[in-house]
Amino acid sequence: MSDNKISEQTLDDIAHEAGGYVDYVPGRPLIVEADYRAMSRYCIERGITSDELTEEEYKMFLYDEPLIYK
């Protein structure tokens, strides 16, 4: 995704497409490794924080291939 394309979208739009939250820094590609929105729901349902996830639980939310927005 080019800088022009990103400038036409809001960060909320990009986050929605990526399934979570996005930290955008121009000149650096966006890499989304996990479905953070689903992870957040999972943690809320169980009354835990993301720091308390076991390795197995965390792996449930990883994408097979990270999403990369250039």
MOVEN-V262975 format. One record per backbone hydrogen bond with DSSP energy under -0.5 kcal/mol. NH is the residue of the N-H (numbers start at 1). CO is the residue of the C=O. E is the energy in kcal/mol with one decimal. If there is no record, write none. Layout:
# MOVEN-V262975
nh=NH co=CO e=E
nh=NH co=CO e=E
This chain:
# MOVEN-V262975
nh=6 co=2 e=-2.3
nh=7 co=3 e=-2.6
nh=8 co=4 e=-1.0
nh=8 co=5 e=-0.5
nh=9 co=5 e=-0.6
nh=9 co=6 e=-1.4
nh=14 co=10 e=-2.0
nh=15 co=11 e=-2.9
nh=16 co=12 e=-2.4
nh=17 co=13 e=-2.2
nh=18 co=14 e=-2.0
nh=19 co=15 e=-1.1
nh=19 co=16 e=-0.6
nh=20 co=15 e=-2.4
nh=24 co=22 e=-0.7
nh=25 co=23 e=-0.5
nh=28 co=25 e=-2.1
nh=30 co=69 e=-3.1
nh=32 co=30 e=-0.5
nh=32 co=67 e=-2.9
nh=33 co=31 e=-0.6
nh=35 co=61 e=-2.6
nh=36 co=34 e=-1.5
nh=37 co=19 e=-2.2
nh=39 co=35 e=-2.0
nh=40 co=36 e=-2.3
nh=41 co=37 e=-2.1
nh=42 co=38 e=-2.4
nh=43 co=39 e=-2.3
nh=44 co=40 e=-2.5
nh=45 co=41 e=-2.7
nh=46 co=42 e=-1.3
nh=47 co=43 e=-0.9
nh=47 co=44 e=-0.7
nh=48 co=43 e=-2.4
nh=52 co=49 e=-1.5
nh=53 co=50 e=-1.1
nh=58 co=54 e=-2.6
nh=59 co=55 e=-2.1
nh=60 co=56 e=-0.9
nh=60 co=57 e=-0.8
nh=61 co=58 e=-1.7
nh=62 co=59 e=-0.9
nh=63 co=33 e=-2.7
nh=67 co=32 e=-2.7
nh=68 co=66 e=-0.5
nh=69 co=30 e=-2.8
nh=69 co=67 e=-0.5
nh=70 co=68 e=-0.6
